[in-house]
Each structure stands twice: as structure tokens, then as C-alpha cells.
Amino acid sequence: MNTNILREVGLTENETKVYSALLRLGPSPVNKLYEETGIYRRNIYDVLNKLIEKGLATNIIEKKKKIYSPKSPQRIITYLQEQKKLIEEKERLVQKELPELIRKFAARRSHIEAELYRGKEAIKTIIDDTLNYKEVLFIGAGGFITDKLPFYWKVYNKKRIKLGIKWRALAIDEMRQKPIVRENLFEFRFLPKHLSGPPNVIWIYGENVANVLWLDIPIAFVLNKREIANSYKKYFRFLWDNIAKD
């Protein structure tokens, strides 16, 4: 069995090693699993208990010795289905409490004027936040999101289109050849070639202005201030009406 599959479904490195060993060896005592995997005996017991909880192993007492056996790999499908049900139940609980959580977050955020984000996962929180606004404006757009986060972009873009959120971008010239220019609810005008520069894009949505630098490890600085956002919207409109071209 491809051990990468076991890791993908949520088994830890040691769980993967022990379950794979059980599949190879069949029913085995702990000392044999220790020899096969090199995992310390005290840790193997914990791993085996986890596999038993997940329904991937079982044990019996044979000649006063505990013997562990693997359950069929088909059990992995059942395990995933169980995890799906648990996630759905957690989602229902979160949805129930979400209005109160949002209220608390909004109350806290009202005092925040600037936040720093670093890394792709952090940048995703900014992009997700744009789903709460009917329009997002960009200055210096270059299609970097599709280059840096291709799989995430596909999921996000479906949500954006379903919600009817419009994107309007003042794009750098290099973006003309990218497929993103053909997306629904996406309007572009292009800045003069001499304004092309580093992968730095300004996002304007609601009362927020995000300055996103698409490096190998992306960084973003987000300002949450109505007056600043309104100023950037004025800059955007001036560039859109007077400088940029279709």
C-alpha cells in the first residue's frame, strides 16, 4: 500500500508505519512491531491504541501474550465517512454559534487599524474576507493569486461567482495573457507598461486596504480604516477613468 495515502487520510507518521507493518506481517506482538518499525515500545502502545480507536487494528490474548492484527484497508473508507459526519456535525455547531462569534469579532476589530499577515495560509484569510463584500478593487493586479494558490483559487472563485462578488482590477500589462482575465464578474483595465513592477498588489474592499506582496512567502499589511479606504477608492477611480486602458 502507498503509505502516502495513509498520511493523506489523517494517519500520523508512526500510525502509518505500524499499520503498514501489520499489513506486511499479519498478527504480531509488540516486540515484533518494534523490530520492524524501530518505534520505541512505549510509543508503539499509544500508536496501536489510536489505530484501534480508528478501527484499523484489533488485538487478542494468545498464550498470555497480546497479539495485534490489522483490520481490512476497506475500513479506511468507513473511517473517512465517519470523519466526514463528525466534520458536518462540527460545522452545524459552528453555524449555530457563528452570529455571536462574528459579533464578538466585529467588536474587537473595530479597535484594530493595522494587521500584518505572513505566509500563504495567512493570505488566504484576507482573500476569504473579501467574500463579505460585493466589490473588490485592485491596483497593480497581475494574476498572482492563480500562480501562487492555484487550487485554492478554483474553490474561492466558485464561491465568489456564486455570491455575485465583482472584481475590478487595474492590471499590469503582463496579465493580458493570463486566463484569469476571462473569469466572470471580473472587469479589467490595464495600466501603462512603465508602471509594471514587483508583484505588489493593493486590494480595496469595504473599509479595508490590503497591500499584498507576492513573494515566495507572501506578506500583506492590512489597514482597517474607512477614511483610508475611501482615499484609495478615489485613487482607483482616477486611474480607472484617466490612465488605464481596456
Secondary structure as UniProt FT lines:
FT   HELIX           3..8
FT   TURN            9..10
FT   HELIX           13..25
FT   HELIX           30..37
FT   HELIX           41..53
FT   TURN            54..55
FT   STRAND          57..62
FT   TURN            63..64
FT   STRAND          65..70
FT   TURN            73..74
FT   HELIX           75..109
FT   TURN            110..111
FT   STRAND          114..118
FT   HELIX           120..129
FT   HELIX           130..132
FT   STRAND          135..141
FT   HELIX           144..148
FT   HELIX           150..163
FT   STRAND          166..171
FT   HELIX           173..177
FT   HELIX           179..182
FT   TURN            184..185
FT   STRAND          186..190
FT   HELIX           193..195
FT   STRAND          200..205
FT   TURN            206..207
FT   STRAND          208..213
FT   STRAND          219..224
FT   HELIX           226..242
//
